[in-house]
Amino acid sequence: MTNQTFEQLKKTYESGRTRPLAWRRAQLNALRRLVTENRDAFVSSAMADLGKPAAETVLMELNLVAGEAQFVRNRLSLWTARHPKAMHWMLQPAAGWTIAEPKGVVLIISPWNYPVLLALEPMADALAAGNAVCLKPSELSPNTSKLLAELVPQYLDSEAVRVVEGGPKETGELLKCPFNHIFYTGGGHVGKIVMRAAAEHLTPVTLELGGKSPCFVDRTADINVAARRIAWGKFTNAGQTCVAPDYVLATSDVIEPLAGKIAEAVTRFFGSDPQHSDSFGRIINARHFDRLTALLPDPKSPATGRTVCGGNTRRDDLYIAPTVLLGVKPDALMMQEEIFGPILPILEVADAKAAVEFITARPRPLAAYAFTGSKRVRRMFEREVSCGALGFNLPLGHLISSWLPFGGVGASGMGSYHGKAGFLEFSHVKTVVGKPAVPDTLSLVYPPYDGLKKILISAVSHTPRVR
């Protein structure tokens, strides 16, 4: 079945159907209608899968997909045009240019935590680039997966865009097909499987993997604002966001008041009992619930920290309260892997330099954040911290903008998308050169290499190339 799907998409792409700008614009318009006209259905599916608040689904998923589709649609003429490039003087008269062409048949493997956004936003970029697309939604968000499988054929060209539902078996079968590009969002373990499978066909990949995104706070920051923004960035989607602050590093003079202010922000956002708040979600399933509760403080192990707020759980409701911890040691279990849930450890560091050393000693994160009023500290982070994106006094900000590339580095992934970056990620930028047949000025460098030709070639070798 999966091979048949690939062959159908390949046939459609090779027919040239997806290349015209009119087709691309029509698909992007349809994608925008898909999310706007089915808002209530997507809200319901996200609630069923993740207990996600309606406003959160609209703000962080549906609006972003609609905005991305509109953003790339409005810029297609510019991005697909020829872009002239200078040619070396020795080749004159001659012309050179680049043009973006679609890669072909693209596979998008989306995750469960933002099941609409991370399925349809990369799809918008792939369609803008003129590709045929196979979407594999996550089986861990079954209601949204089913809804996508129902709606996509109703709105988009069913011969050029297909949805394949299923679990690891179906994903494995898809990875055996020689796609022209694979886009995967998820964990590093599966990312390695995707990359190994892609290597069999020399297929380029985009990997959006996540990691432990750090957040630094010093005494020059506005602690009240920092606490509210960290709480918002961390506890949105119950902490199940790839660029959420994973842990906080704070100096000794702010660590206690910061923890208290974050706890106050939790109460302000979700009330005294977040379990009954309409604004706080749930953990995706029992397996992840058990993984997260195993990270909570153990009275017998001081390294796991003490609870400032939260810590209470309900397995039958897949509920873990927004939890803030102090006294967590760097060697604690929660500091060895991405938390990906509503648990926020706050660790003490001596200063910004110590924070940078702590961060750079670990795998490169998908995002890093610093709350500071110091220009010197900002420059230090910008210069020394390698990460997918860096936010000063703002978590998640780059996730929301189509103007900014979104992607990881090292262990947090490769490649980027959103806006023009996404269009280029799903395109091959082809170089084209041309030279008139007459006059044939290349005769000046044809063999045999003697006399004036030697002098000319020697002169050319000392001339810098045009940039």
C-alpha positions as CSV (number, residue, x, y, z in Angstrom):
1,M,0.0,0.0,0.0
2,T,2.7,2.5,1.0
3,N,4.7,1.6,-2.2
4,Q,1.6,2.2,-4.3
5,T,1.1,5.6,-2.7
6,F,4.7,6.5,-3.5
7,E,4.4,5.4,-7.1
8,Q,1.2,7.4,-7.5
9,L,2.8,10.5,-6.1
10,K,5.9,10.0,-8.3
11,K,3.7,9.6,-11.4
12,T,1.8,12.8,-10.6
13,Y,5.0,14.7,-9.9
14,E,6.7,13.5,-13.1
15,S,3.6,14.6,-15.1
16,G,4.5,18.2,-14.2
17,R,1.2,18.8,-12.4
18,T,2.8,20.3,-9.3
19,R,5.1,22.8,-10.9
20,P,2.9,25.6,-12.2
21,L,2.5,28.5,-9.7
22,A,-1.2,28.5,-10.2
23,W,-1.4,24.9,-8.8
24,R,0.8,25.8,-5.9
25,R,-1.2,28.8,-5.0
26,A,-4.4,26.8,-5.3
27,Q,-3.1,24.2,-2.9
28,L,-2.0,26.8,-0.4
29,N,-5.3,28.6,-0.5
30,A,-7.0,25.2,0.0
31,L,-4.7,24.4,3.0
32,R,-5.6,27.7,4.5
33,R,-9.3,26.9,4.1
34,L,-8.7,23.4,5.5
35,V,-7.7,24.8,8.9
36,T,-10.0,27.7,9.1
37,E,-13.2,25.9,8.0
38,N,-12.6,23.0,10.3
39,R,-11.5,24.9,13.3
40,D,-13.9,23.2,15.7
41,A,-13.1,19.7,14.5
42,F,-9.3,20.3,15.0
43,V,-10.0,21.8,18.4
44,S,-12.0,18.7,19.4
45,S,-9.3,16.3,18.0
46,A,-6.5,18.1,19.9
47,M,-8.6,18.0,23.1
48,A,-9.2,14.3,22.7
49,D,-5.6,13.5,22.0
50,L,-3.8,15.9,24.4
51,G,-6.5,17.6,26.5
52,K,-5.3,20.7,24.8
53,P,-7.2,23.9,25.5
54,A,-9.1,25.3,22.5
55,A,-7.4,28.7,22.6
56,E,-4.0,27.0,22.6
57,T,-4.8,24.9,19.5
58,V,-6.1,28.0,17.7
59,L,-3.2,30.2,18.7
60,M,-0.3,27.7,18.5
61,E,-1.4,25.5,15.6
62,L,-4.3,26.6,13.4
63,N,-3.4,30.2,13.1
64,L,0.3,29.4,12.5
65,V,-0.6,27.0,9.7
66,A,-3.0,29.5,8.0
67,G,-0.4,32.3,8.4
68,E,2.4,30.2,6.9
69,A,0.3,29.2,3.9
70,Q,-0.6,32.8,3.3
71,F,3.0,34.0,3.8
72,V,4.6,31.6,1.3
73,R,1.8,32.0,-1.2
74,N,2.3,35.8,-1.4
75,R,6.0,35.4,-2.2
76,L,6.1,32.6,-4.7
77,S,6.7,34.8,-7.7
78,L,9.8,36.3,-6.1
79,W,11.2,33.1,-4.8
80,T,10.7,31.1,-8.0
81,A,12.1,33.8,-10.3
82,R,15.5,33.6,-11.9
83,H,18.2,35.3,-9.8
84,P,21.1,36.6,-11.9
85,K,24.6,35.9,-10.8
86,A,27.9,37.5,-12.0
87,M,30.1,35.5,-14.3
88,H,34.0,35.5,-14.4
89,W,35.4,38.1,-16.8
90,M,37.3,35.3,-18.7
91,L,34.0,33.8,-19.8
92,Q,32.4,37.0,-21.1
93,P,30.1,37.4,-22.8
94,A,28.1,35.0,-20.6
95,A,25.3,35.0,-18.2
96,G,24.5,33.0,-15.0
97,W,21.5,32.6,-12.7
98,T,20.0,30.4,-10.2
99,I,16.5,29.0,-10.1
100,A,14.6,27.0,-7.5
101,E,13.1,23.8,-8.7
102,P,11.1,21.2,-6.6
103,K,12.9,18.2,-5.2
104,G,10.1,15.8,-6.2
105,V,8.2,13.5,-3.9
106,V,8.5,14.5,-0.2
107,L,7.8,12.5,2.9
108,I,6.7,14.4,6.0
109,I,6.7,12.4,9.3
110,S,5.0,14.5,11.9
111,P,4.9,14.1,15.7
112,W,2.1,14.0,18.3
113,N,2.7,17.1,20.4
114,Y,1.6,19.6,17.8
115,P,-0.3,17.2,15.5
116,V,-1.7,19.9,13.2
117,L,1.0,22.5,13.1
118,L,3.9,20.1,12.6
119,A,2.1,18.2,9.9
120,L,0.7,21.0,7.9
121,E,3.2,23.8,8.3
122,P,6.0,21.9,6.6
123,M,3.5,20.7,4.1
124,A,2.8,24.4,3.2
125,D,6.5,24.9,2.5
126,A,6.7,21.7,0.4
127,L,3.7,22.6,-1.7
128,A,5.0,26.1,-2.2
129,A,8.2,24.6,-3.6
130,G,6.1,22.5,-6.1
131,N,6.5,19.0,-4.6
132,A,4.1,16.1,-4.3
133,V,3.7,15.2,-0.6
134,C,3.1,12.1,1.5
135,L,2.1,12.9,5.0
136,K,2.5,10.4,7.8
137,P,0.8,11.7,11.0
138,S,1.7,10.3,14.4
139,E,-0.3,7.3,15.6
140,L,0.0,8.7,19.1
141,S,-2.5,11.4,18.3
142,P,-5.0,9.2,16.6
143,N,-8.0,11.6,16.5
144,T,-6.0,14.3,14.7
145,S,-4.4,11.7,12.5
146,K,-7.8,10.4,11.4
147,L,-9.1,13.9,10.9
148,L,-6.2,14.8,8.7
149,A,-6.7,11.6,6.6
150,E,-10.3,12.6,6.1
151,L,-9.9,16.3,5.4
152,V,-6.7,16.5,3.3
153,P,-8.2,14.6,0.2
154,Q,-11.3,16.9,0.5
155,Y,-9.2,20.1,0.1
156,L,-6.0,19.3,-1.6
157,D,-5.1,17.6,-4.9
158,S,-5.5,13.9,-4.0
159,E,-3.2,12.8,-6.8
160,A,-0.4,14.9,-5.5
161,V,-1.0,14.9,-1.7
162,R,-1.6,11.7,0.3
163,V,-2.0,10.9,4.0
164,V,-0.8,7.5,5.2
165,E,-1.9,6.5,8.7
166,G,-0.4,3.8,10.9
167,G,2.4,3.1,13.3
168,P,6.0,2.1,13.1
169,K,5.3,-0.7,10.5
170,E,3.8,1.8,8.0
171,T,6.5,4.3,8.7
172,G,9.2,1.7,8.1
173,E,7.6,0.7,4.8
174,L,7.5,4.4,3.7
175,L,11.2,4.8,4.6
176,K,12.0,2.0,2.1
177,C,10.7,4.1,-0.8
178,P,13.1,6.4,-2.6
179,F,11.6,9.7,-1.7
180,N,13.4,12.8,-2.9
181,H,13.3,14.4,0.6
182,I,12.3,13.3,4.0
183,F,11.2,15.8,6.7
184,Y,11.0,14.3,10.2
185,T,10.0,15.9,13.5
186,G,10.5,13.9,16.7
187,G,13.1,12.3,19.0
188,G,16.7,11.6,18.2
189,H,16.4,7.8,18.4
190,V,13.9,7.7,15.6
191,G,15.8,10.5,13.8
192,K,18.7,8.1,13.5
193,I,16.5,5.4,12.0
194,V,15.1,7.9,9.5
195,M,18.6,9.1,8.5
196,R,19.9,5.5,8.1
197,A,16.9,4.7,5.9
198,A,17.4,7.8,3.8
199,A,21.1,7.0,3.3
200,E,20.1,3.8,1.4
201,H,18.7,6.1,-1.4
202,L,21.0,9.1,-0.7
203,T,17.8,11.0,0.2
204,P,18.4,14.4,1.8
205,V,16.7,14.8,5.2
206,T,15.5,17.5,7.5
207,L,15.5,16.5,11.1
208,E,13.8,18.6,13.8
209,L,14.8,16.8,17.0
210,G,14.6,18.9,20.1
211,G,16.8,18.4,23.1
212,K,17.3,20.1,26.5
213,S,16.7,23.8,25.8
214,P,18.3,25.9,28.6
215,C,17.2,29.2,30.0
216,F,19.5,31.5,32.0
217,V,18.4,34.3,34.3
218,D,20.6,36.8,36.2
219,R,20.0,39.7,38.5
220,T,19.8,42.3,35.7
221,A,16.6,40.7,34.4
222,D,13.1,41.9,35.3
223,I,12.3,38.9,37.5
224,N,8.5,39.3,37.3
225,V,8.5,39.4,33.5
226,A,11.0,36.6,33.3
227,A,8.9,34.4,35.6
228,R,5.7,34.9,33.6
229,R,7.4,34.3,30.2
230,I,9.2,31.2,31.4
231,A,6.0,29.8,32.9
232,W,4.2,30.5,29.6
233,G,6.9,29.0,27.5
234,K,7.4,25.9,29.7
235,F,3.8,25.0,30.6
236,T,2.1,25.6,27.2
237,N,0.9,22.3,25.9
238,A,1.8,20.8,29.4
239,G,5.5,21.2,28.6
240,Q,5.3,19.0,25.5
241,T,6.9,21.6,23.2
242,C,10.3,20.9,21.6
243,V,11.5,24.4,22.2
244,A,10.1,24.9,25.7
245,P,12.6,25.9,28.4
246,D,13.8,22.5,29.6
247,Y,15.7,23.8,32.7
248,V,16.7,27.1,34.2
249,L,20.1,28.3,35.2
250,A,20.0,31.2,37.7
251,T,22.5,33.0,39.8
252,S,22.4,32.7,43.6
253,D,20.9,36.2,44.1
254,V,17.8,35.5,42.0
255,I,17.2,31.7,42.1
256,E,14.9,31.7,45.1
257,P,12.8,34.7,44.2
258,L,12.6,33.5,40.6
259,A,11.3,30.1,41.6
260,G,8.6,31.8,43.8
261,K,7.6,34.2,41.0
262,I,7.3,31.3,38.5
263,A,5.1,29.5,41.1
264,E,2.9,32.6,41.3
265,A,2.6,32.8,37.5
266,V,1.4,29.2,37.5
267,T,-1.3,30.1,39.9
268,R,-2.2,33.2,37.9
269,F,-2.4,31.2,34.6
270,F,-4.0,28.0,35.8
271,G,-5.6,28.7,39.2
272,S,-4.9,27.0,42.5
273,D,-5.8,23.6,41.1
274,P,-4.5,23.4,37.4
275,Q,-6.2,20.0,37.0
276,H,-9.5,21.8,36.8
277,S,-8.2,24.6,34.6
278,D,-9.5,25.0,31.0
279,S,-6.1,26.3,30.1
280,F,-3.9,23.4,31.0
281,G,-3.4,20.2,28.9
282,R,-2.6,16.6,29.6
283,I,0.2,14.2,29.0
284,I,-0.2,12.3,25.7
285,N,-0.3,8.7,27.1
286,A,0.4,6.5,30.1
287,R,3.9,5.6,29.0
288,H,5.0,9.3,28.9
289,F,3.1,9.9,32.2
290,D,5.1,7.1,33.9
291,R,8.4,8.4,32.3
292,L,7.7,11.9,33.7
293,T,6.5,10.9,37.2
294,A,9.8,8.9,37.5
295,L,11.6,12.2,37.3
296,L,9.7,13.9,40.2
297,P,11.6,14.4,43.5
298,D,12.4,11.4,45.6
299,P,12.7,12.2,49.3
300,K,15.4,9.5,49.5
301,S,17.5,11.3,46.8
302,P,18.3,15.0,47.5
303,A,19.8,15.3,43.9
304,T,16.2,15.2,42.5
305,G,15.4,18.5,44.2
306,R,12.7,20.0,46.3
307,T,9.3,21.0,45.1
308,V,8.4,24.7,45.0
309,C,5.0,24.2,43.4
310,G,3.1,21.3,41.7
311,G,4.3,17.7,42.0
312,N,0.8,16.2,42.3
313,T,-0.3,13.7,39.6
314,R,-3.4,11.7,38.5
315,R,-2.6,8.8,36.3
316,D,-6.2,8.1,35.3
317,D,-6.4,11.7,34.0
318,L,-2.9,11.8,32.6
319,Y,-2.4,14.9,34.7
320,I,0.9,16.2,36.0
321,A,0.7,19.6,37.7
322,P,3.0,22.4,36.5
323,T,6.0,21.6,38.7
324,V,8.9,23.9,39.7
325,L,11.9,22.3,41.4
326,L,14.9,23.7,43.3
327,G,18.1,22.0,44.4
328,V,18.3,19.6,41.4
329,K,21.8,18.4,40.7
330,P,23.4,18.3,37.3
331,D,23.7,14.5,37.5
332,A,20.0,13.9,38.3
333,L,18.1,11.7,35.8
334,M,16.0,14.6,34.6
335,M,19.1,16.5,33.5
336,Q,20.3,13.6,31.3
337,E,17.4,13.6,28.9
338,E,14.8,16.0,27.5
339,I,12.0,16.4,30.0
340,F,9.2,17.1,27.5
341,G,6.6,17.7,30.2
342,P,5.5,20.2,32.9
343,I,8.5,19.7,35.2
344,L,10.9,22.7,35.4
345,P,14.2,22.2,37.4
346,I,16.1,25.4,38.4
347,L,19.8,25.0,39.0
348,E,22.2,27.5,40.5
349,V,25.2,28.8,38.6
350,A,27.8,31.3,39.6
351,D,27.4,33.7,36.7
352,A,26.7,33.9,33.0
353,K,30.1,32.5,32.1
354,A,29.4,29.4,34.2
355,A,26.0,29.1,32.6
356,V,27.6,29.2,29.1
357,E,30.1,26.6,30.1
358,F,27.3,24.4,31.5
359,I,25.3,24.7,28.2
360,T,28.3,24.2,25.9
361,A,29.4,21.1,27.7
362,R,26.2,19.4,26.6
363,P,24.7,18.5,23.2
364,R,23.6,21.5,21.2
365,P,20.0,22.3,22.0
366,L,17.1,23.3,19.6
367,A,16.8,26.6,21.5
368,A,18.4,28.6,24.3
369,Y,17.1,31.5,26.2
370,A,18.6,34.2,28.3
371,F,16.8,36.7,30.5
372,T,19.3,39.5,31.2
373,G,19.6,43.2,30.8
374,S,23.3,43.0,30.2
375,K,24.6,43.6,26.7
376,R,27.8,41.9,27.6
377,V,25.9,38.7,28.6
378,R,23.8,38.8,25.5
379,R,27.0,39.1,23.3
380,M,28.5,36.2,25.2
381,F,25.5,34.0,24.5
382,E,25.2,35.0,20.9
383,R,28.9,34.4,20.3
384,E,29.5,31.2,22.4
385,V,26.2,29.2,22.6
386,S,25.5,27.1,19.5
387,C,21.9,26.2,19.3
388,G,19.0,26.1,16.8
389,A,17.8,29.6,17.9
390,L,18.6,32.0,20.7
391,G,15.9,34.1,22.5
392,F,16.6,37.0,24.7
393,N,13.8,37.6,27.2
394,L,11.4,35.6,25.0
395,P,10.8,31.8,24.8
396,L,9.1,30.2,21.7
397,G,9.2,33.5,19.8
398,H,11.0,32.1,16.7
399,L,8.5,29.3,16.5
400,I,5.7,31.8,15.7
401,S,7.4,33.8,12.9
402,S,7.4,32.9,9.2
403,W,10.2,35.4,8.7
404,L,12.7,33.3,10.9
405,P,14.2,29.9,10.0
406,F,13.3,27.2,12.5
407,G,15.7,24.3,12.9
408,G,18.3,22.6,15.0
409,V,22.1,22.0,15.0
410,G,24.0,18.9,15.9
411,A,22.0,16.7,18.2
412,S,19.0,18.9,17.9
413,G,18.6,18.4,14.1
414,M,19.6,19.6,10.7
415,G,18.0,21.8,8.1
416,S,15.4,24.5,8.8
417,Y,12.0,25.6,7.6
418,H,9.4,28.4,7.9
419,G,8.9,31.0,5.1
420,K,11.7,31.3,2.6
421,A,13.9,28.9,4.5
422,G,11.2,26.2,4.2
423,F,10.7,26.9,0.5
424,L,14.4,26.5,0.0
425,E,14.6,23.4,2.2
426,F,12.1,21.6,-0.2
427,S,13.8,23.0,-3.3
428,H,16.9,22.4,-5.3
429,V,18.6,25.7,-6.2
430,K,19.9,25.0,-9.7
431,T,22.7,26.9,-11.3
432,V,22.3,27.8,-14.9
433,V,24.9,29.4,-17.2
434,G,24.8,30.4,-20.8
435,K,27.2,31.8,-23.4
436,P,26.7,32.8,-27.0
437,A,28.2,30.6,-29.7
438,V,29.7,33.7,-31.4
439,P,32.2,35.1,-30.7
440,D,33.9,32.0,-29.3
441,T,36.1,33.7,-26.8
442,L,36.9,30.4,-25.1
443,S,39.3,29.8,-28.0
444,L,41.7,31.9,-26.0
445,V,42.1,29.0,-23.6
446,Y,41.7,26.0,-25.9
447,P,44.8,23.7,-26.2
448,P,47.6,23.8,-27.2
449,Y,48.8,25.9,-24.3
450,D,51.6,27.9,-25.7
451,G,52.7,31.4,-26.3
452,L,50.1,34.0,-25.4
453,K,47.7,31.4,-24.0
454,K,50.3,30.6,-21.2
455,I,50.5,34.2,-20.4
456,L,46.7,34.6,-20.3
457,I,46.2,31.5,-18.2
458,S,48.9,32.7,-15.8
459,A,47.2,36.1,-15.5
460,V,43.8,34.5,-14.8
461,S,45.3,32.3,-12.0
462,H,46.3,35.5,-10.2
463,T,42.9,37.1,-10.6
464,P,40.3,36.7,-7.8
465,R,37.0,35.1,-8.8
466,V,33.9,37.2,-8.8
467,R,31.8,36.9,-5.7
